[in-house]
Amino acid sequence: MAAPGPEALVAGAGPNAPAPGATVPSSPLRKAELHGSVSDPVLDTMNFLNEITLRYPDAISFAPGRPYDGFFDTEQVFTHMRTYLDHLAARGGTPQEIRTALYQYGPTAGQIREIIAESLRADEGIDVPAEAVVVTVGAQEAMLLVLRALIGGPDDVLMVASPCYVGITGAARLLDIAVHPVEEREDGFNAADLEAAVLAEKARGRRPRAFYLVPDHSNPSGATLTPQARTDLLDLAARHDLLVLEDSPYRLVSPGPPPPTLKSLDRARRVVHLGSYSKTVFPGARVGFAVADQTVVDESGATSLLADELAKIKSMVTVNTPSLSQAAVAGALLAAQGLVSELNSRAAAYYGDAMRAMLRALDARLPADRRSALGVRWNRPEGGFFLTVQVPFRAGNAALTRSAQDFGVIWTPMSHFYPGGGGHRALRLSTSYLTTEEIDEGTARLARFIEAETRAG
């Protein structure tokens, strides 16, 4: 009997075995075996909107919540960076130190914390040491870090105002954090509703750990907390040992004097303030921050700031925020002497005009008697990027596809922003990225779509 060839000695060799040296394709991954978040509709929201936009390029889109491009000057970013480098030199930085600050990995917590802290003090009345600030890759990373630090066990719960920005619920889903939505009323947030939700969670043996909201011109509803609601929320947080996660990217790109931030009213260190320069400087920098001045005590009695703990987590996520991005943002802040409100005075006026143009166009295309007959209504934000339209039909992805295909207008289904379900007969409109002419034409198309859908329904 002949001796077996070497290929026969390979385990599993047979008539259908691959030839020696051949590439063996791997088995496909089973989606059911991946983390459940990849199948969560929340994570498909942006992909779907991008797909619709690409599929119907001639449609006017009220979907993007992005700044208006007309305020960006390509050369300005170099001026910002030069301003920051000159600042380092004026403070005694050597050429080697300045080169390192620009090209090398920087401190995990950020290298422009002092500049941000000074800006917050000058512009927002938020008086915290630089050590309480962590510079992040956009506000989205700040959310992820704060949730990871605060939610310590399966009984900890994140409370969110609903409708809610999908970034926070998406981050919670990635971290397997339980979310309890607290629905806003038509006239906005009510502390009594949050207190009832907190008590219900405690009765279940769970610990409400934090409450997330956008208090100023919120995404997606456009609502703004009243002064009384701000006081009520801080009082409630103190009573129930609850932290408030304040995310407010639209207040300094809105016309008129803004109401005080929750953090500036915070006397008990109950508020973690989440900030972003995406709307106020430029989104391509991807620079945000967290103000986390809460005291943390370990088992030995030693204390630190919550910001220190966030930096530890960040060191295992993004290592540090890009130095080039920090330099550009810092230069913009320095040039404005920390006053982001003045830096954005022109933009705030533009966005205010855009919102008023949108409301005028809606009133003209759907006057009071007609919208009453149809069962259509909308809110009237005085700032921010967004407003909400209530309609008498189901305004989901299928309706959006018809809107884009047949009427040439794109919007965002509000149902994407309700983590507990809801918002099926409402849509979000963004006014920030369009010209007045586009707003007028887009509103005409939207009105025709609403009329047609109402008749069909």
Helices and strands as residue ranges (DSSP letters): G 6-9, G 31-33, G 36-39, G 41-44, H 45-55, E 60-61, G 69-71, H 76-90, H 95-103, H 113-124, G 130-132, E 133-136, H 138-150, E 156-162, H 166-174, E 178-183, H 191-203, E 207-213, H 227-239, E 243-247, G 251-253, H 262-265, E 271-276, G 283-285, E 288-291, E 295-297, E 303-305, H 306-314, H 323-335, H 340-343, H 345-365, H 368-374, E 377-378, E 386-390, H 397-402, I 403-407, E 409-410, E 412-413, G 414-417, E 426-430, H 436-456
